[in-house]
Amino acid sequence: MFAAVSCSQGLPTTTLTVDGHAAQAEIALTAEAREQGLMHRESMPADHGMLFVYRDEAPRAFWMKNTRIPLSIAFANRKGEIVRIADMKPFDVSRTPSLSSATYALEMNVGWFAERGIERGSVITGIPTDLKVE
C-alpha cells in the first residue's frame, strides 16, 4: 500500500529503502507522469526522488530534457534489484540506457547512490505492490 500524499506535482509518494537508506519517492505511474518526470524543477530535497514504474520489464532509456537538477538514476528489475546506476547532467538530451531490462527507475539527487555505497546488485525495497500502472 502507498501513501497518497500530495506533493508539488500531485503524485502519490512512498518511502523506499535502498541498502538500509530511506528515500521519499514520488511515484510516476502514468505515461504522462513518466514523461514529465522531474522537468522544470529548481531543486529537490535531500533523500527525495522519483520512482518511475512500468508494467513490463524491458530496456529503458532516460534523458534530461528540460531537467535543471543533476540526477543519478538507478534502473531496477521487477524484483527491485539495481541493474545499473548512472549520473545524468542537466538539459542533456542524450539517452542514458538501462543496459538491462528494468521495471523501475529511481532518480535521486546526483551522488545519492555513490555517497551511500549503493551499487549494481543492491535492492530497492518498499515498492508498493498494489500500484495501478498506466
Backbone bond lengths (Angstrom), bond angles and torsions (degrees), N, CA, C in turn:
res aa  C-N    CA-C-N  psi(-1)  N-CA   C-N-CA  omega(-1)  CA-C   N-CA-C  phi
1 M - - - 1.422 - - 1.528 109.45 -
2 F 1.319 118.38 144.67 1.449 120.17 178.37 1.516 109.96 -119.80
3 A 1.302 114.71 156.35 1.460 120.42 178.88 1.512 108.49 -87.70
4 A 1.301 117.18 119.00 1.464 121.05 179.33 1.518 108.91 -82.66
5 V 1.322 115.14 77.51 1.451 121.48 -178.10 1.515 108.21 -96.40
6 S 1.305 116.74 130.63 1.453 120.89 178.04 1.518 109.24 -69.78
7 C 1.319 115.79 139.87 1.454 120.47 175.95 1.515 107.78 -138.25
8 S 1.318 116.97 -169.79 1.457 119.55 -172.73 1.527 113.22 -59.22
9 Q 1.290 117.97 -27.43 1.462 120.77 180.00 1.531 111.82 -106.96
10 G 1.328 118.25 2.73 1.452 121.56 179.23 1.519 114.28 73.25
11 L 1.322 117.33 21.13 1.465 121.14 -179.14 1.520 110.55 -92.53
12 P 1.334 116.84 152.60 1.472 118.97 174.03 1.526 109.14 -65.67
13 T 1.314 116.35 155.41 1.459 120.68 178.25 1.526 109.92 -128.06
14 T 1.314 115.24 160.81 1.459 121.52 176.41 1.516 108.78 -150.75
15 T 1.311 116.97 162.78 1.461 121.55 173.57 1.516 107.97 -100.36
16 L 1.299 115.96 122.14 1.459 123.00 177.21 1.513 108.60 -105.63
17 T 1.323 115.80 160.85 1.450 121.19 173.73 1.526 107.84 -129.16
18 V 1.332 115.73 131.99 1.461 121.32 176.82 1.518 106.55 -125.58
19 D 1.318 116.46 110.31 1.472 122.15 -177.02 1.532 111.97 48.92
20 G 1.319 116.94 44.63 1.454 121.87 176.83 1.514 115.21 84.65
21 H 1.312 118.13 -0.71 1.465 122.56 -179.48 1.523 109.39 -103.53
22 A 1.327 116.29 123.10 1.462 121.40 -177.66 1.522 111.02 -81.41
23 A 1.329 115.14 144.92 1.458 122.40 175.91 1.520 108.77 -142.01
24 Q 1.313 116.70 132.79 1.463 122.05 172.43 1.521 106.82 -85.33
25 A 1.315 117.42 124.39 1.463 119.94 -176.26 1.516 112.04 -127.19
26 E 1.324 115.24 129.94 1.455 120.75 167.02 1.523 105.52 -72.71
27 I 1.315 117.33 147.52 1.463 120.72 -176.05 1.523 109.44 -113.66
28 A 1.327 116.09 119.02 1.463 122.68 177.71 1.531 107.89 -95.77
29 L 1.342 115.41 105.28 1.466 121.63 -175.06 1.521 114.05 -104.08
30 T 1.325 116.70 -20.56 1.469 120.40 -176.58 1.526 109.89 -106.51
31 A 1.320 115.90 160.36 1.462 120.29 177.08 1.530 110.03 -58.02
32 E 1.320 117.01 -39.93 1.457 121.18 179.83 1.531 111.40 -63.92
33 A 1.325 117.00 -45.77 1.469 120.83 179.42 1.524 110.99 -65.70
34 R 1.338 117.18 -39.04 1.468 120.24 178.74 1.529 110.70 -67.18
35 E 1.323 117.10 -37.89 1.463 120.75 179.03 1.526 111.11 -67.95
36 Q 1.321 117.42 -41.09 1.466 122.29 179.84 1.524 111.19 -69.91
37 G 1.325 116.36 -43.25 1.457 120.74 179.04 1.515 112.65 48.60
38 L 1.315 115.90 -131.91 1.464 122.08 -178.14 1.531 112.20 -102.23
39 M 1.328 116.55 21.21 1.465 120.91 178.95 1.522 111.81 -58.57
40 H 1.321 115.04 147.16 1.469 124.73 171.59 1.526 114.74 68.56
41 R 1.287 119.17 6.42 1.469 120.28 177.41 1.519 109.59 -87.89
42 E 1.310 115.14 147.14 1.467 121.22 -178.96 1.526 111.64 -85.68
43 S 1.328 117.56 -30.35 1.458 121.37 -177.07 1.524 109.35 -161.77
44 M 1.324 115.04 172.92 1.453 121.07 175.96 1.526 106.98 -143.26
45 P 1.330 118.21 134.83 1.467 120.19 -179.66 1.532 111.60 -59.99
46 A 1.329 115.18 154.98 1.469 120.73 175.61 1.525 109.15 -57.91
47 D 1.315 116.31 143.91 1.468 123.78 177.79 1.529 112.95 62.87
48 H 1.316 117.28 23.01 1.467 122.74 174.29 1.519 108.46 -118.12
49 G 1.326 115.33 151.99 1.451 119.76 178.95 1.512 111.10 -164.06
50 M 1.323 114.83 -164.63 1.465 120.99 178.40 1.518 108.93 -133.80
51 L 1.338 115.05 130.78 1.459 122.72 176.27 1.523 108.37 -102.12
52 F 1.324 116.30 119.12 1.461 122.73 176.36 1.524 107.05 -94.52
53 V 1.324 116.31 126.91 1.462 121.51 -175.55 1.527 109.28 -119.04
54 Y 1.322 116.14 133.09 1.462 122.88 179.59 1.521 109.59 -120.52
55 R 1.314 116.20 156.87 1.479 121.40 178.62 1.518 112.57 -69.97
56 D 1.327 115.52 -35.10 1.461 119.69 -173.19 1.523 110.61 -119.50
57 E 1.304 114.56 170.96 1.458 121.49 175.59 1.525 106.59 -103.93
58 A 1.331 116.31 117.48 1.463 121.78 -175.71 1.529 108.68 -155.58
59 P 1.334 117.07 164.57 1.463 118.74 173.85 1.539 109.43 -60.90
60 R 1.311 117.15 139.42 1.464 123.20 -178.87 1.529 108.83 -124.99
61 A 1.319 115.69 159.90 1.465 120.97 174.28 1.522 108.12 -149.17
62 F 1.323 116.12 138.37 1.460 122.69 -179.42 1.525 109.21 -123.27
63 W 1.329 115.16 154.36 1.447 121.53 173.60 1.517 108.24 -134.16
64 M 1.326 115.96 174.91 1.458 120.88 -173.82 1.533 112.79 -116.03
65 K 1.321 116.44 25.92 1.460 119.99 178.67 1.539 109.13 -54.66
66 N 1.329 116.00 129.88 1.470 123.49 178.14 1.533 113.53 59.60
67 T 1.322 117.49 19.66 1.461 121.06 179.42 1.521 108.65 -107.54
68 R 1.326 116.03 117.82 1.468 123.04 -174.15 1.527 113.31 -87.40
69 I 1.320 117.57 -20.83 1.467 122.53 -173.03 1.529 109.52 -92.53
70 P 1.335 119.30 127.18 1.466 119.27 173.31 1.534 108.73 -66.88
71 L 1.312 116.44 132.29 1.458 121.40 -172.80 1.522 112.45 -127.91
72 S 1.318 115.08 155.30 1.464 122.81 165.64 1.517 105.93 -112.38
73 I 1.322 115.83 141.44 1.463 120.72 -179.15 1.519 109.52 -123.25
74 A 1.333 115.37 137.61 1.460 121.74 174.20 1.524 107.11 -117.70
75 F 1.311 116.19 118.06 1.459 121.57 174.63 1.524 107.25 -89.01
76 A 1.336 117.05 137.25 1.466 120.49 -178.21 1.523 110.76 -134.43
77 N 1.322 115.77 147.86 1.465 120.58 178.14 1.531 110.24 -78.86
78 R 1.329 116.78 -176.84 1.465 120.82 -175.19 1.523 113.37 -63.55
79 K 1.329 117.28 -18.33 1.463 121.57 177.33 1.530 111.80 -88.88
80 G 1.342 116.44 -2.44 1.458 120.76 -178.00 1.517 113.81 86.63
81 E 1.330 117.17 3.29 1.463 121.09 179.70 1.528 109.63 -76.67
82 I 1.321 116.12 127.16 1.461 120.96 -178.59 1.524 110.02 -71.27
83 V 1.340 115.16 126.29 1.460 121.41 -179.47 1.531 111.99 -103.45
84 R 1.347 116.42 -18.51 1.464 120.01 176.39 1.520 109.71 -164.05
85 I 1.327 115.76 143.62 1.462 122.76 171.38 1.521 106.97 -125.31
86 A 1.325 116.44 134.57 1.463 120.96 179.16 1.527 109.72 -144.09
87 D 1.324 115.76 151.76 1.462 121.37 174.06 1.523 108.40 -96.16
88 M 1.334 115.38 144.99 1.459 120.95 -178.54 1.530 109.59 -129.48
89 K 1.334 115.80 140.25 1.461 122.32 -177.29 1.526 110.88 -95.15
90 P 1.337 116.49 145.33 1.470 120.35 177.92 1.532 111.86 -53.17
91 F 1.317 115.00 139.27 1.466 125.02 174.58 1.528 115.24 65.04
92 D 1.327 118.58 5.72 1.468 121.75 179.87 1.528 108.87 -73.89
93 V 1.333 116.64 120.78 1.467 119.97 -178.39 1.527 112.93 -95.16
94 S 1.346 117.38 3.57 1.460 117.95 172.92 1.529 107.80 -74.34
95 R 1.300 115.98 152.92 1.466 120.44 -176.12 1.523 111.42 -87.80
96 T 1.332 114.93 140.36 1.464 122.22 174.00 1.525 106.24 -106.61
97 P 1.345 117.71 107.38 1.461 120.52 -175.77 1.534 112.99 -84.56
98 S 1.323 114.89 155.08 1.460 120.75 177.67 1.532 112.40 -73.89
99 L 1.316 117.67 -22.86 1.466 125.67 -178.31 1.528 113.64 68.01
100 S 1.316 117.62 -13.71 1.465 123.98 174.97 1.528 106.69 -144.34
101 S 1.298 116.55 167.39 1.464 119.58 177.81 1.520 110.12 -66.50
102 A 1.327 115.35 140.50 1.469 121.15 -178.18 1.524 109.87 -141.80
103 T 1.325 115.65 146.17 1.464 123.36 173.86 1.518 110.04 -105.14
104 Y 1.345 116.03 -24.02 1.463 121.56 -176.17 1.524 110.40 -129.63
105 A 1.324 114.12 153.24 1.465 120.98 169.41 1.526 106.33 -139.16
106 L 1.316 116.49 128.95 1.459 121.78 179.61 1.518 108.68 -114.60
107 E 1.338 116.39 115.93 1.456 121.90 176.81 1.529 109.29 -99.45
108 M 1.334 114.26 131.62 1.467 122.31 179.08 1.526 107.48 -133.88
109 N 1.336 117.14 167.77 1.459 119.70 174.72 1.522 109.16 -55.36
110 V 1.344 115.91 145.31 1.466 120.65 -176.46 1.529 110.33 -54.33
111 G 1.318 115.53 135.25 1.457 122.23 178.36 1.519 115.13 89.34
112 W 1.332 118.20 -8.13 1.463 120.81 -175.67 1.529 111.61 -57.65
113 F 1.305 117.51 -46.72 1.471 120.86 -178.35 1.530 110.79 -68.45
114 A 1.337 117.14 -47.35 1.470 121.68 -178.07 1.526 111.14 -61.86
115 E 1.321 117.77 -42.19 1.470 121.85 -179.18 1.530 111.99 -61.40
116 R 1.311 117.17 -22.69 1.466 121.60 -178.23 1.526 112.52 -106.01
117 G 1.307 117.11 5.21 1.461 120.97 179.54 1.518 113.77 71.12
118 I 1.314 116.80 20.63 1.468 121.44 -179.75 1.525 108.30 -81.92
119 E 1.326 115.28 129.82 1.458 121.19 -175.48 1.524 110.94 -133.63
120 R 1.321 114.11 176.88 1.465 121.22 173.30 1.527 107.33 -54.10
121 G 1.333 116.56 134.70 1.459 121.31 -178.72 1.522 112.64 100.53
122 S 1.343 117.19 -21.23 1.470 120.17 174.23 1.526 108.16 -64.65
123 V 1.324 116.53 159.57 1.461 120.72 -175.55 1.528 110.82 -119.52
124 I 1.328 115.00 134.50 1.463 122.22 173.12 1.518 106.68 -89.21
125 T 1.333 117.47 120.88 1.457 121.21 178.42 1.526 109.52 -114.50
126 G 1.317 114.65 162.50 1.458 120.19 -179.74 1.512 113.50 90.37
127 I 1.330 117.05 6.41 1.462 119.34 177.39 1.526 107.24 -69.59
128 P 1.327 117.13 121.07 1.463 119.52 -179.09 1.525 112.17 -57.96
129 T 1.320 116.48 141.06 1.467 120.69 -178.07 1.524 112.97 -95.67
130 D 1.334 116.87 -8.55 1.465 120.12 -176.41 1.530 112.56 -104.78
131 L 1.325 117.15 27.29 1.461 121.21 -177.63 1.518 111.65 -74.58
132 K 1.311 116.16 139.95 1.466 122.40 176.69 1.532 107.46 -99.98
133 V 1.327 115.71 90.84 1.447 121.68 -175.84 1.521 109.49 -82.68
134 E 1.308 114.80 130.38 1.483 120.29 178.15 1.508 110.20 -105.78
